[in-house]
Amino acid sequence: MGAPELAGAGTIGKTDAMRQLAAARGRLQRKLGDVDLAAVGLSAYNQRYLGHKLAVIEGELQQVSDLLTMCLAGSTVPLERFTLLDYGGGSGVISLLAKEAGIGTVIYNDIYDVSCEDASALAGALGVQLDGIVCGDIGEVLAYLREQRRVLNAVVSYDVLEHIYDVPSFFGALATAPMSDRFFRLVFASGANIKNPRYVRWVTKVHRTDELEGTEPGWGHKERDSVRPFLEIRRELIAAAAPDLDVAQVDDLARATRGLRIDDIERAVEEYREHGAISYRPDHPTNTCDPYTGNWSEHLMDPAWLERVVREAGFDATVEAGRYATAGGGPKPAVKRLLNAAIGAFGSRALPIASYYVVYADRAAAPARAG
Ligand SMILES: C[S@@+](CC[C@H](N)C(=O)[O-])C[C@H]1O[C@@H](n2cnc3c(N)ncnc32)[C@H](O)[C@@H]1O
């Protein structure tokens, strides 16, 4: 497999990046079309997950290349010296396209060990060399970057933010990552768009199912995720932490701790014992997370709050409406073009018609020194 053509030095304009990515997309699409996921040894989870992507791969790769364009546009770092972190990379498609497009150093991360192994196997099968695979949360990523003396130019992430348990702490930690003084950008996109009423109608049903009914672990189920109703799990955790509470108290506390992970549930139990009440309030009527891992079921977050959180961590952030890939599933291409025109014209005010949002940020300029 030949090496992709690279951009040379100079500022990477939006159109340069788009041109290079378009060529890389075609090559990757062909390689992915030829690969047998089962023969590569991918887990059932990623065979299912990636299988869905492959069914609409042209649109998927268009969307990924939009995100990578956002990462690269305006950079003066030559592409071959650019270092990108793909946070929560799953089956690895973003990393694969980034590498295929000629980005010099691509570091893949995921919290799920099965996906880390799958991404590595898939990259190997496609003849793509990922430069680092970091299995773990942000703490492991930071440790890796320091150990390997890697300095980041960009972090890209798709459909991960809505699963991260403590978003303010996450961005606070990310702000301590080694970042290039020359160019640094964050592009965190998520389909959990609270402003899109159609999506919210669908996802709140998912929240209620996870909270109250549980799910059937079919073929390709993710082993890390609990399938029992989250409310029931919290009841058990609370009863185990405080055997002296009666059934009604346990139930009240279990309902009041929706959206908390086991460590915070246990802290809430302590607070309840001391004060007879807890201070925590769920941030939304249906948001809920897996009590063992803190993995949210598509956490709906207010964009204004999110923007503030990322700014407080030290980034110059905006939350923007993501553009539709004109290929792939969903509305007809002509409709998507119209929607994209509206997104272009109205910016973040177009979030109600966008299928995803993007937290787009550069590092905030250091305040000018007085004197
Ligand atoms: C919906 S998948 C998206 C995967 C991939 N980014 C994509 O676009 O296909 C969410 C991914 O985020 C990972 N994840 C969730 N929480 C994480 C965390 N705190 N740190 C790193 N990865 C995380 C999950 O294991 C999963 O692979």
The ligand as a Gaussian input file, in Angstrom:
#p B3LYP/6-31G(d) Opt

LIG

0 1
 C      -20.045000       5.621000      20.789000
 S      -18.423000       5.064000      20.865000
 C      -17.624000       6.079000      19.645000
 C      -16.381000       5.451000      19.119000
 C      -15.637000       6.248000      18.036000
 N      -15.198000       7.521000      18.505000
 C      -16.456000       6.414000      16.791000
 O      -16.646000       7.530000      16.337000
 O      -16.892000       5.406000      16.268000
 C      -17.842000       5.740000      22.380000
 C      -16.458000       5.271000      22.712000
 O      -15.948000       6.025000      23.805000
 C      -15.263000       5.155000      24.672000
 N      -15.235000       5.813000      25.990000
 C      -16.268000       6.043000      26.828000
 N      -15.843000       6.698000      27.919000
 C      -14.517000       6.906000      27.760000
 C      -13.506000       7.536000      28.555000
 N      -13.812000       8.093000      29.722000
 N      -12.257000       7.546000      28.095000
 C      -11.939000       6.985000      26.891000
 N      -12.851000       6.372000      26.105000
 C      -14.126000       6.338000      26.526000
 C      -16.081000       3.892000      24.613000
 O      -15.397000       2.753000      25.066000
 C      -16.440000       3.830000      23.140000
 O      -15.468000       3.155000      22.378000

